Structure formats: structure tokens, C-alpha cells
Amino acid sequence: MSPASFTGMSLLDCERETHCDAVQRAGLSAQTTYIIVSDHGFRTISIKIHPNVMLRDKGLLMGADAS
């Protein structure tokens, strides 16, 4: 909750918007799914998700992380 953290989050939000705009301009919005994650929130978690499991099961994960 510091000024530096708010500045960092603002910069990240601008990057997200830039990326989303590029996807839309490329005409890929309908086939694009965004998964936004963070591991630096420093809060107690109550739900833990493993997106690689779903991606692997659907044949969408390739490489070393596929196992």
C-alpha cells in the first residue's frame, strides 16, 4: 500500500491495456483468453488454482511443463 506499489500497479495496468488493444487490433479477441495472475500480493490465499492442469488436459500445454 505504498506510493511505489501503486505506481507499479498503474504501470502494469497500462501494459495490460496495451496488450489487450493489440489483440483487438489483430482481430484475435474472440479466440483469446487472458489469465492474469500474481504471486506478490502478500496476502493469505484461500483458493489455489493450477492452470497448467487444465491446459495440459486440453492439449494446449507443450514442453517441460506439460508433465
mmJSON file of the N, C-alpha and C atoms, coordinates in Angstrom:
{"data_MODEL":{"atom_site":{
"group_PDB":["ATOM","ATOM","ATOM","ATOM","ATOM","ATOM","ATOM","ATOM","ATOM","ATOM","ATOM","ATOM","ATOM","ATOM","ATOM","ATOM","ATOM","ATOM","ATOM","ATOM","ATOM","ATOM","ATOM","ATOM","ATOM","ATOM","ATOM","ATOM","ATOM","ATOM","ATOM","ATOM","ATOM","ATOM","ATOM","ATOM","ATOM","ATOM","ATOM","ATOM","ATOM","ATOM","ATOM","ATOM","ATOM","ATOM","ATOM","ATOM","ATOM","ATOM","ATOM","ATOM","ATOM","ATOM","ATOM","ATOM","ATOM","ATOM","ATOM","ATOM","ATOM","ATOM","ATOM","ATOM","ATOM","ATOM","ATOM","ATOM","ATOM","ATOM","ATOM","ATOM","ATOM","ATOM","ATOM","ATOM","ATOM","ATOM","ATOM","ATOM","ATOM","ATOM","ATOM","ATOM","ATOM","ATOM","ATOM","ATOM","ATOM","ATOM","ATOM","ATOM","ATOM","ATOM","ATOM","ATOM","ATOM","ATOM","ATOM","ATOM","ATOM","ATOM","ATOM","ATOM","ATOM","ATOM","ATOM","ATOM","ATOM","ATOM","ATOM","ATOM","ATOM","ATOM","ATOM","ATOM","ATOM","ATOM","ATOM","ATOM","ATOM","ATOM","ATOM","ATOM","ATOM","ATOM","ATOM","ATOM","ATOM","ATOM","ATOM","ATOM","ATOM","ATOM","ATOM","ATOM","ATOM","ATOM","ATOM","ATOM","ATOM","ATOM","ATOM","ATOM","ATOM","ATOM","ATOM","ATOM","ATOM","ATOM","ATOM","ATOM","ATOM","ATOM","ATOM","ATOM","ATOM","ATOM","ATOM","ATOM","ATOM","ATOM","ATOM","ATOM","ATOM","ATOM","ATOM","ATOM","ATOM","ATOM","ATOM","ATOM","ATOM","ATOM","ATOM","ATOM","ATOM","ATOM","ATOM","ATOM","ATOM","ATOM","ATOM","ATOM","ATOM","ATOM","ATOM","ATOM","ATOM","ATOM","ATOM","ATOM","ATOM","ATOM","ATOM","ATOM","ATOM","ATOM","ATOM","ATOM","ATOM"],
"id":[1,2,3,4,5,6,7,8,9,10,11,12,13,14,15,16,17,18,19,20,21,22,23,24,25,26,27,28,29,30,31,32,33,34,35,36,37,38,39,40,41,42,43,44,45,46,47,48,49,50,51,52,53,54,55,56,57,58,59,60,61,62,63,64,65,66,67,68,69,70,71,72,73,74,75,76,77,78,79,80,81,82,83,84,85,86,87,88,89,90,91,92,93,94,95,96,97,98,99,100,101,102,103,104,105,106,107,108,109,110,111,112,113,114,115,116,117,118,119,120,121,122,123,124,125,126,127,128,129,130,131,132,133,134,135,136,137,138,139,140,141,142,143,144,145,146,147,148,149,150,151,152,153,154,155,156,157,158,159,160,161,162,163,164,165,166,167,168,169,170,171,172,173,174,175,176,177,178,179,180,181,182,183,184,185,186,187,188,189,190,191,192,193,194,195,196,197,198,199,200,201],
"type_symbol":["N","C","C","N","C","C","N","C","C","N","C","C","N","C","C","N","C","C","N","C","C","N","C","C","N","C","C","N","C","C","N","C","C","N","C","C","N","C","C","N","C","C","N","C","C","N","C","C","N","C","C","N","C","C","N","C","C","N","C","C","N","C","C","N","C","C","N","C","C","N","C","C","N","C","C","N","C","C","N","C","C","N","C","C","N","C","C","N","C","C","N","C","C","N","C","C","N","C","C","N","C","C","N","C","C","N","C","C","N","C","C","N","C","C","N","C","C","N","C","C","N","C","C","N","C","C","N","C","C","N","C","C","N","C","C","N","C","C","N","C","C","N","C","C","N","C","C","N","C","C","N","C","C","N","C","C","N","C","C","N","C","C","N","C","C","N","C","C","N","C","C","N","C","C","N","C","C","N","C","C","N","C","C","N","C","C","N","C","C","N","C","C","N","C","C","N","C","C","N","C","C"],
"label_atom_id":["N","CA","C","N","CA","C","N","CA","C","N","CA","C","N","CA","C","N","CA","C","N","CA","C","N","CA","C","N","CA","C","N","CA","C","N","CA","C","N","CA","C","N","CA","C","N","CA","C","N","CA","C","N","CA","C","N","CA","C","N","CA","C","N","CA","C","N","CA","C","N","CA","C","N","CA","C","N","CA","C","N","CA","C","N","CA","C","N","CA","C","N","CA","C","N","CA","C","N","CA","C","N","CA","C","N","CA","C","N","CA","C","N","CA","C","N","CA","C","N","CA","C","N","CA","C","N","CA","C","N","CA","C","N","CA","C","N","CA","C","N","CA","C","N","CA","C","N","CA","C","N","CA","C","N","CA","C","N","CA","C","N","CA","C","N","CA","C","N","CA","C","N","CA","C","N","CA","C","N","CA","C","N","CA","C","N","CA","C","N","CA","C","N","CA","C","N","CA","C","N","CA","C","N","CA","C","N","CA","C","N","CA","C","N","CA","C","N","CA","C","N","CA","C","N","CA","C","N","CA","C","N","CA","C"],
"label_alt_id":[null,null,null,null,null,null,null,null,null,null,null,null,null,null,null,null,null,null,null,null,null,null,null,null,null,null,null,null,null,null,null,null,null,null,null,null,null,null,null,null,null,null,null,null,null,null,null,null,null,null,null,null,null,null,null,null,null,null,null,null,null,null,null,null,null,null,null,null,null,null,null,null,null,null,null,null,null,null,null,null,null,null,null,null,null,null,null,null,null,null,null,null,null,null,null,null,null,null,null,null,null,null,null,null,null,null,null,null,null,null,null,null,null,null,null,null,null,null,null,null,null,null,null,null,null,null,null,null,null,null,null,null,null,null,null,null,null,null,null,null,null,null,null,null,null,null,null,null,null,null,null,null,null,null,null,null,null,null,null,null,null,null,null,null,null,null,null,null,null,null,null,null,null,null,null,null,null,null,null,null,null,null,null,null,null,null,null,null,null,null,null,null,null,null,null,null,null,null,null,null,null],
"label_comp_id":["MET","MET","MET","SER","SER","SER","PRO","PRO","PRO","ALA","ALA","ALA","SER","SER","SER","PHE","PHE","PHE","THR","THR","THR","GLY","GLY","GLY","MET","MET","MET","SER","SER","SER","LEU","LEU","LEU","LEU","LEU","LEU","ASP","ASP","ASP","CYS","CYS","CYS","GLU","GLU","GLU","ARG","ARG","ARG","GLU","GLU","GLU","THR","THR","THR","HIS","HIS","HIS","CYS","CYS","CYS","ASP","ASP","ASP","ALA","ALA","ALA","VAL","VAL","VAL","GLN","GLN","GLN","ARG","ARG","ARG","ALA","ALA","ALA","GLY","GLY","GLY","LEU","LEU","LEU","SER","SER","SER","ALA","ALA","ALA","GLN","GLN","GLN","THR","THR","THR","THR","THR","THR","TYR","TYR","TYR","ILE","ILE","ILE","ILE","ILE","ILE","VAL","VAL","VAL","SER","SER","SER","ASP","ASP","ASP","HIS","HIS","HIS","GLY","GLY","GLY","PHE","PHE","PHE","ARG","ARG","ARG","THR","THR","THR","ILE","ILE","ILE","SER","SER","SER","ILE","ILE","ILE","LYS","LYS","LYS","ILE","ILE","ILE","HIS","HIS","HIS","PRO","PRO","PRO","ASN","ASN","ASN","VAL","VAL","VAL","MET","MET","MET","LEU","LEU","LEU","ARG","ARG","ARG","ASP","ASP","ASP","LYS","LYS","LYS","GLY","GLY","GLY","LEU","LEU","LEU","LEU","LEU","LEU","MET","MET","MET","GLY","GLY","GLY","ALA","ALA","ALA","ASP","ASP","ASP","ALA","ALA","ALA","SER","SER","SER"],
"label_asym_id":["A","A","A","A","A","A","A","A","A","A","A","A","A","A","A","A","A","A","A","A","A","A","A","A","A","A","A","A","A","A","A","A","A","A","A","A","A","A","A","A","A","A","A","A","A","A","A","A","A","A","A","A","A","A","A","A","A","A","A","A","A","A","A","A","A","A","A","A","A","A","A","A","A","A","A","A","A","A","A","A","A","A","A","A","A","A","A","A","A","A","A","A","A","A","A","A","A","A","A","A","A","A","A","A","A","A","A","A","A","A","A","A","A","A","A","A","A","A","A","A","A","A","A","A","A","A","A","A","A","A","A","A","A","A","A","A","A","A","A","A","A","A","A","A","A","A","A","A","A","A","A","A","A","A","A","A","A","A","A","A","A","A","A","A","A","A","A","A","A","A","A","A","A","A","A","A","A","A","A","A","A","A","A","A","A","A","A","A","A","A","A","A","A","A","A","A","A","A","A","A","A"],
"label_entity_id":["1","1","1","1","1","1","1","1","1","1","1","1","1","1","1","1","1","1","1","1","1","1","1","1","1","1","1","1","1","1","1","1","1","1","1","1","1","1","1","1","1","1","1","1","1","1","1","1","1","1","1","1","1","1","1","1","1","1","1","1","1","1","1","1","1","1","1","1","1","1","1","1","1","1","1","1","1","1","1","1","1","1","1","1","1","1","1","1","1","1","1","1","1","1","1","1","1","1","1","1","1","1","1","1","1","1","1","1","1","1","1","1","1","1","1","1","1","1","1","1","1","1","1","1","1","1","1","1","1","1","1","1","1","1","1","1","1","1","1","1","1","1","1","1","1","1","1","1","1","1","1","1","1","1","1","1","1","1","1","1","1","1","1","1","1","1","1","1","1","1","1","1","1","1","1","1","1","1","1","1","1","1","1","1","1","1","1","1","1","1","1","1","1","1","1","1","1","1","1","1","1"],
"label_seq_id":[1,1,1,2,2,2,3,3,3,4,4,4,5,5,5,6,6,6,7,7,7,8,8,8,9,9,9,10,10,10,11,11,11,12,12,12,13,13,13,14,14,14,15,15,15,16,16,16,17,17,17,18,18,18,19,19,19,20,20,20,21,21,21,22,22,22,23,23,23,24,24,24,25,25,25,26,26,26,27,27,27,28,28,28,29,29,29,30,30,30,31,31,31,32,32,32,33,33,33,34,34,34,35,35,35,36,36,36,37,37,37,38,38,38,39,39,39,40,40,40,41,41,41,42,42,42,43,43,43,44,44,44,45,45,45,46,46,46,47,47,47,48,48,48,49,49,49,50,50,50,51,51,51,52,52,52,53,53,53,54,54,54,55,55,55,56,56,56,57,57,57,58,58,58,59,59,59,60,60,60,61,61,61,62,62,62,63,63,63,64,64,64,65,65,65,66,66,66,67,67,67],
"pdbx_PDB_ins_code":[null,null,null,null,null,null,null,null,null,null,null,null,null,null,null,null,null,null,null,null,null,null,null,null,null,null,null,null,null,null,null,null,null,null,null,null,null,null,null,null,null,null,null,null,null,null,null,null,null,null,null,null,null,null,null,null,null,null,null,null,null,null,null,null,null,null,null,null,null,null,null,null,null,null,null,null,null,null,null,null,null,null,null,null,null,null,null,null,null,null,null,null,null,null,null,null,null,null,null,null,null,null,null,null,null,null,null,null,null,null,null,null,null,null,null,null,null,null,null,null,null,null,null,null,null,null,null,null,null,null,null,null,null,null,null,null,null,null,null,null,null,null,null,null,null,null,null,null,null,null,null,null,null,null,null,null,null,null,null,null,null,null,null,null,null,null,null,null,null,null,null,null,null,null,null,null,null,null,null,null,null,null,null,null,null,null,null,null,null,null,null,null,null,null,null,null,null,null,null,null,null],
"Cartn_x":[0.82,0.0,0.864,2.031,2.928,2.752,3.211,3.152,3.883,5.009,5.748,4.934,4.222,3.431,2.267,1.655,0.565,1.084,2.282,2.885,3.154,3.699,3.959,2.697,1.637,0.371,-0.211,-0.066,-0.552,0.189,1.512,2.296,1.88,1.657,1.214,-0.155,-1.04,-2.365,-2.267,-1.36,-1.155,-0.625,0.277,0.798,-0.317,-1.186,-2.314,-3.204,-3.488,-4.336,-3.681,-2.384,-1.654,-1.754,-1.576,-1.652,-3.062,-4.075,-5.464,-5.816,-5.36,-5.621,-4.964,-3.748,-3.05,-3.781,-4.277,-5.031,-6.3,-6.968,-8.2,-7.891,-6.845,-6.477,-6.109,-5.536,-5.158,-6.356,-7.526,-8.723,-8.742,-8.043,-7.939,-8.733,-9.55,-10.283,-11.173,-11.847,-12.803,-12.122,-10.86,-10.183,-9.068,-9.142,-8.127,-8.722,-8.01,-8.38,-7.224,-7.525,-6.499,-6.563,-5.413,-5.297,-4.28,-4.76,-3.894,-3.645,-2.381,-2.008,-0.968,-0.834,0.175,0.673,1.95,2.474,3.13,2.841,3.449,2.411,1.257,0.215,0.402,1.184,1.468,0.199,-0.75,-1.98,-2.166,-2.907,-3.211,-4.129,-3.822,-4.656,-5.7,-6.845,-7.897,-8.217,-7.844,-8.072,-6.78,-6.391,-5.193,-5.6,-5.23,-5.565,-4.279,-4.423,-3.299,-3.69,-3.528,-3.967,-3.265,-2.037,-1.332,-2.046,-2.769,-3.512,-4.567,-5.358,-6.402,-5.776,-4.724,-4.09,-3.512,-2.89,-2.333,-3.455,-4.541,-5.655,-6.302,-6.253,-6.85,-5.84,-4.622,-3.593,-3.014,-3.15,-2.691,-1.351,-0.813,0.454,1.521,2.57,3.66,4.937,5.883,7.205,7.322,8.327,8.663,7.529,6.709,5.609,4.426,4.454,3.313,3.156,4.182,4.084,3.671],
"Cartn_y":[-1.199,0.0,1.263,1.182,2.342,3.074,4.324,5.043,4.287,3.664,2.916,1.728,1.038,-0.107,0.341,1.481,1.993,2.4,2.988,3.353,2.098,1.065,-0.191,-0.814,-0.826,-1.395,-0.589,0.724,1.572,1.263,1.097,0.749,-0.604,-1.572,-2.891,-2.819,-1.993,-1.853,-1.256,-0.293,0.274,-0.779,-1.635,-2.72,-3.681,-4.008,-4.891,-4.27,-2.987,-2.315,-2.3,-2.058,-2.066,-3.437,-4.482,-5.845,-6.154,-5.828,-6.098,-5.336,-4.092,-3.307,-3.946,-4.46,-5.103,-6.363,-7.141,-8.35,-7.975,-6.93,-6.488,-5.996,-5.194,-4.701,-5.841,-6.906,-8.056,-8.934,-8.613,-9.401,-10.737,-10.831,-12.102,-12.144,-11.147,-11.076,-12.288,-12.761,-13.864,-15.17,-15.35,-16.605,-16.404,-15.323,-15.025,-15.109,-15.798,-15.866,-15.303,-14.42,-13.84,-14.498,-14.865,-15.356,-14.452,-13.646,-12.69,-13.213,-13.397,-13.962,-13.085,-13.266,-12.545,-13.448,-13.378,-14.136,-13.214,-11.939,-10.986,-10.157,-10.718,-9.981,-9.941,-10.867,-10.924,-10.994,-11.741,-11.975,-13.471,-13.828,-15.232,-15.715,-16.865,-17.399,-18.349,-18.378,-19.307,-20.302,-19.968,-20.843,-20.907,-22.086,-22.269,-22.948,-22.346,-22.929,-23.375,-24.36,-24.895,-24.878,-23.732,-23.638,-24.616,-25.029,-25.971,-27.311,-27.698,-28.967,-28.915,-27.843,-27.693,-27.583,-26.769,-26.592,-27.902,-28.687,-29.989,-30.935,-30.984,-31.879,-31.56,-30.288,-29.875,-29.926,-30.401,-30.498,-29.156,-28.148,-26.803,-26.452,-27.342,-27.068,-27.962,-27.357,-28.093,-27.882,-28.764,-28.578,-29.212,-28.741,-29.329,-29.235,-28.185,-28.007,-28.913,-29.656,-30.484,-31.721,-32.119,-33.34,-33.059],
"Cartn_z":[0.0,0.0,0.0,-0.616,-0.673,-2.002,-2.065,-3.351,-4.469,-4.14,-5.166,-5.673,-4.781,-5.229,-6.104,-5.761,-6.595,-7.974,-8.022,-9.305,-10.135,-9.48,-10.179,-10.734,-9.939,-10.394,-11.553,-11.491,-12.581,-13.875,-13.783,-14.975,-15.535,-14.656,-15.114,-15.777,-15.24,-15.834,-17.233,-17.417,-18.755,-19.722,-19.255,-20.099,-20.494,-19.541,-19.826,-20.894,-20.754,-21.732,-23.107,-23.162,-24.437,-25.1,-24.312,-24.846,-25.358,-24.559,-24.966,-26.24,-26.347,-27.556,-28.777,-28.617,-29.736,-30.182,-29.237,-29.572,-30.331,-29.875,-30.551,-31.966,-32.125,-33.467,-34.409,-33.867,-34.691,-35.03,-34.464,-34.742,-34.019,-32.903,-32.186,-30.882,-30.634,-29.361,-29.124,-30.157,-29.987,-29.599,-29.978,-29.649,-28.613,-27.844,-26.834,-25.439,-24.562,-23.155,-22.346,-21.43,-20.57,-19.201,-18.695,-17.33,-16.644,-15.731,-15.041,-13.639,-13.325,-12.033,-11.361,-10.083,-9.317,-8.206,-7.931,-6.797,-5.779,-5.87,-4.947,-4.209,-3.965,-3.263,-1.765,-1.22,0.202,1.042,0.587,1.329,1.506,2.51,2.732,1.623,1.043,-0.024,0.543,-0.11,0.307,-0.803,-2.033,-3.179,-3.981,-4.335,-5.143,-6.448,-7.569,-8.863,-9.558,-10.421,-11.187,-12.664,-13.347,-14.738,-15.664,-15.338,-16.217,-16.313,-15.268,-15.299,-16.405,-16.416,-17.433,-18.826,-18.944,-20.248,-20.768,-19.891,-20.291,-20.716,-19.918,-20.231,-21.573,-21.977,-23.248,-24.393,-24.094,-25.129,-25.54,-24.68,-25.009,-24.382,-23.584,-22.917,-23.517,-23.968,-24.607,-23.814,-23.975,-23.374,-22.006,-21.249,-19.954,-18.956,-19.014,-18.053,-18.341,-19.428,-19.808,-18.96,-18.235,-17.44,-16.018],
"occupancy":[1.0,1.0,1.0,1.0,1.0,1.0,1.0,1.0,1.0,1.0,1.0,1.0,1.0,1.0,1.0,1.0,1.0,1.0,1.0,1.0,1.0,1.0,1.0,1.0,1.0,1.0,1.0,1.0,1.0,1.0,1.0,1.0,1.0,1.0,1.0,1.0,1.0,1.0,1.0,1.0,1.0,1.0,1.0,1.0,1.0,1.0,1.0,1.0,1.0,1.0,1.0,1.0,1.0,1.0,1.0,1.0,1.0,1.0,1.0,1.0,1.0,1.0,1.0,1.0,1.0,1.0,1.0,1.0,1.0,1.0,1.0,1.0,1.0,1.0,1.0,1.0,1.0,1.0,1.0,1.0,1.0,1.0,1.0,1.0,1.0,1.0,1.0,1.0,1.0,1.0,1.0,1.0,1.0,1.0,1.0,1.0,1.0,1.0,1.0,1.0,1.0,1.0,1.0,1.0,1.0,1.0,1.0,1.0,1.0,1.0,1.0,1.0,1.0,1.0,1.0,1.0,1.0,1.0,1.0,1.0,1.0,1.0,1.0,1.0,1.0,1.0,1.0,1.0,1.0,1.0,1.0,1.0,1.0,1.0,1.0,1.0,1.0,1.0,1.0,1.0,1.0,1.0,1.0,1.0,1.0,1.0,1.0,1.0,1.0,1.0,1.0,1.0,1.0,1.0,1.0,1.0,1.0,1.0,1.0,1.0,1.0,1.0,1.0,1.0,1.0,1.0,1.0,1.0,1.0,1.0,1.0,1.0,1.0,1.0,1.0,1.0,1.0,1.0,1.0,1.0,1.0,1.0,1.0,1.0,1.0,1.0,1.0,1.0,1.0,1.0,1.0,1.0,1.0,1.0,1.0,1.0,1.0,1.0,1.0,1.0,1.0],
"B_iso_or_equiv":[0.0,0.0,0.0,0.0,0.0,0.0,0.0,0.0,0.0,0.0,0.0,0.0,0.0,0.0,0.0,0.0,0.0,0.0,0.0,0.0,0.0,0.0,0.0,0.0,0.0,0.0,0.0,0.0,0.0,0.0,0.0,0.0,0.0,0.0,0.0,0.0,0.0,0.0,0.0,0.0,0.0,0.0,0.0,0.0,0.0,0.0,0.0,0.0,0.0,0.0,0.0,0.0,0.0,0.0,0.0,0.0,0.0,0.0,0.0,0.0,0.0,0.0,0.0,0.0,0.0,0.0,0.0,0.0,0.0,0.0,0.0,0.0,0.0,0.0,0.0,0.0,0.0,0.0,0.0,0.0,0.0,0.0,0.0,0.0,0.0,0.0,0.0,0.0,0.0,0.0,0.0,0.0,0.0,0.0,0.0,0.0,0.0,0.0,0.0,0.0,0.0,0.0,0.0,0.0,0.0,0.0,0.0,0.0,0.0,0.0,0.0,0.0,0.0,0.0,0.0,0.0,0.0,0.0,0.0,0.0,0.0,0.0,0.0,0.0,0.0,0.0,0.0,0.0,0.0,0.0,0.0,0.0,0.0,0.0,0.0,0.0,0.0,0.0,0.0,0.0,0.0,0.0,0.0,0.0,0.0,0.0,0.0,0.0,0.0,0.0,0.0,0.0,0.0,0.0,0.0,0.0,0.0,0.0,0.0,0.0,0.0,0.0,0.0,0.0,0.0,0.0,0.0,0.0,0.0,0.0,0.0,0.0,0.0,0.0,0.0,0.0,0.0,0.0,0.0,0.0,0.0,0.0,0.0,0.0,0.0,0.0,0.0,0.0,0.0,0.0,0.0,0.0,0.0,0.0,0.0,0.0,0.0,0.0,0.0,0.0,0.0],
"pdbx_formal_charge":[null,null,null,null,null,null,null,null,null,null,null,null,null,null,null,null,null,null,null,null,null,null,null,null,null,null,null,null,null,null,null,null,null,null,null,null,null,null,null,null,null,null,null,null,null,null,null,null,null,null,null,null,null,null,null,null,null,null,null,null,null,null,null,null,null,null,null,null,null,null,null,null,null,null,null,null,null,null,null,null,null,null,null,null,null,null,null,null,null,null,null,null,null,null,null,null,null,null,null,null,null,null,null,null,null,null,null,null,null,null,null,null,null,null,null,null,null,null,null,null,null,null,null,null,null,null,null,null,null,null,null,null,null,null,null,null,null,null,null,null,null,null,null,null,null,null,null,null,null,null,null,null,null,null,null,null,null,null,null,null,null,null,null,null,null,null,null,null,null,null,null,null,null,null,null,null,null,null,null,null,null,null,null,null,null,null,null,null,null,null,null,null,null,null,null,null,null,null,null,null,null],
"auth_seq_id":[1,1,1,2,2,2,3,3,3,4,4,4,5,5,5,6,6,6,7,7,7,8,8,8,9,9,9,10,10,10,11,11,11,12,12,12,13,13,13,14,14,14,15,15,15,16,16,16,17,17,17,18,18,18,19,19,19,20,20,20,21,21,21,22,22,22,23,23,23,24,24,24,25,25,25,26,26,26,27,27,27,28,28,28,29,29,29,30,30,30,31,31,31,32,32,32,33,33,33,34,34,34,35,35,35,36,36,36,37,37,37,38,38,38,39,39,39,40,40,40,41,41,41,42,42,42,43,43,43,44,44,44,45,45,45,46,46,46,47,47,47,48,48,48,49,49,49,50,50,50,51,51,51,52,52,52,53,53,53,54,54,54,55,55,55,56,56,56,57,57,57,58,58,58,59,59,59,60,60,60,61,61,61,62,62,62,63,63,63,64,64,64,65,65,65,66,66,66,67,67,67],
"auth_comp_id":["MET","MET","MET","SER","SER","SER","PRO","PRO","PRO","ALA","ALA","ALA","SER","SER","SER","PHE","PHE","PHE","THR","THR","THR","GLY","GLY","GLY","MET","MET","MET","SER","SER","SER","LEU","LEU","LEU","LEU","LEU","LEU","ASP","ASP","ASP","CYS","CYS","CYS","GLU","GLU","GLU","ARG","ARG","ARG","GLU","GLU","GLU","THR","THR","THR","HIS","HIS","HIS","CYS","CYS","CYS","ASP","ASP","ASP","ALA","ALA","ALA","VAL","VAL","VAL","GLN","GLN","GLN","ARG","ARG","ARG","ALA","ALA","ALA","GLY","GLY","GLY","LEU","LEU","LEU","SER","SER","SER","ALA","ALA","ALA","GLN","GLN","GLN","THR","THR","THR","THR","THR","THR","TYR","TYR","TYR","ILE","ILE","ILE","ILE","ILE","ILE","VAL","VAL","VAL","SER","SER","SER","ASP","ASP","ASP","HIS","HIS","HIS","GLY","GLY","GLY","PHE","PHE","PHE","ARG","ARG","ARG","THR","THR","THR","ILE","ILE","ILE","SER","SER","SER","ILE","ILE","ILE","LYS","LYS","LYS","ILE","ILE","ILE","HIS","HIS","HIS","PRO","PRO","PRO","ASN","ASN","ASN","VAL","VAL","VAL","MET","MET","MET","LEU","LEU","LEU","ARG","ARG","ARG","ASP","ASP","ASP","LYS","LYS","LYS","GLY","GLY","GLY","LEU","LEU","LEU","LEU","LEU","LEU","MET","MET","MET","GLY","GLY","GLY","ALA","ALA","ALA","ASP","ASP","ASP","ALA","ALA","ALA","SER","SER","SER"],
"auth_asym_id":["A","A","A","A","A","A","A","A","A","A","A","A","A","A","A","A","A","A","A","A","A","A","A","A","A","A","A","A","A","A","A","A","A","A","A","A","A","A","A","A","A","A","A","A","A","A","A","A","A","A","A","A","A","A","A","A","A","A","A","A","A","A","A","A","A","A","A","A","A","A","A","A","A","A","A","A","A","A","A","A","A","A","A","A","A","A","A","A","A","A","A","A","A","A","A","A","A","A","A","A","A","A","A","A","A","A","A","A","A","A","A","A","A","A","A","A","A","A","A","A","A","A","A","A","A","A","A","A","A","A","A","A","A","A","A","A","A","A","A","A","A","A","A","A","A","A","A","A","A","A","A","A","A","A","A","A","A","A","A","A","A","A","A","A","A","A","A","A","A","A","A","A","A","A","A","A","A","A","A","A","A","A","A","A","A","A","A","A","A","A","A","A","A","A","A","A","A","A","A","A","A"],
"auth_atom_id":["N","CA","C","N","CA","C","N","CA","C","N","CA","C","N","CA","C","N","CA","C","N","CA","C","N","CA","C","N","CA","C","N","CA","C","N","CA","C","N","CA","C","N","CA","C","N","CA","C","N","CA","C","N","CA","C","N","CA","C","N","CA","C","N","CA","C","N","CA","C","N","CA","C","N","CA","C","N","CA","C","N","CA","C","N","CA","C","N","CA","C","N","CA","C","N","CA","C","N","CA","C","N","CA","C","N","CA","C","N","CA","C","N","CA","C","N","CA","C","N","CA","C","N","CA","C","N","CA","C","N","CA","C","N","CA","C","N","CA","C","N","CA","C","N","CA","C","N","CA","C","N","CA","C","N","CA","C","N","CA","C","N","CA","C","N","CA","C","N","CA","C","N","CA","C","N","CA","C","N","CA","C","N","CA","C","N","CA","C","N","CA","C","N","CA","C","N","CA","C","N","CA","C","N","CA","C","N","CA","C","N","CA","C","N","CA","C","N","CA","C","N","CA","C","N","CA","C","N","CA","C","N","CA","C"],
"pdbx_PDB_model_num":[1,1,1,1,1,1,1,1,1,1,1,1,1,1,1,1,1,1,1,1,1,1,1,1,1,1,1,1,1,1,1,1,1,1,1,1,1,1,1,1,1,1,1,1,1,1,1,1,1,1,1,1,1,1,1,1,1,1,1,1,1,1,1,1,1,1,1,1,1,1,1,1,1,1,1,1,1,1,1,1,1,1,1,1,1,1,1,1,1,1,1,1,1,1,1,1,1,1,1,1,1,1,1,1,1,1,1,1,1,1,1,1,1,1,1,1,1,1,1,1,1,1,1,1,1,1,1,1,1,1,1,1,1,1,1,1,1,1,1,1,1,1,1,1,1,1,1,1,1,1,1,1,1,1,1,1,1,1,1,1,1,1,1,1,1,1,1,1,1,1,1,1,1,1,1,1,1,1,1,1,1,1,1,1,1,1,1,1,1,1,1,1,1,1,1,1,1,1,1,1,1]
}}}
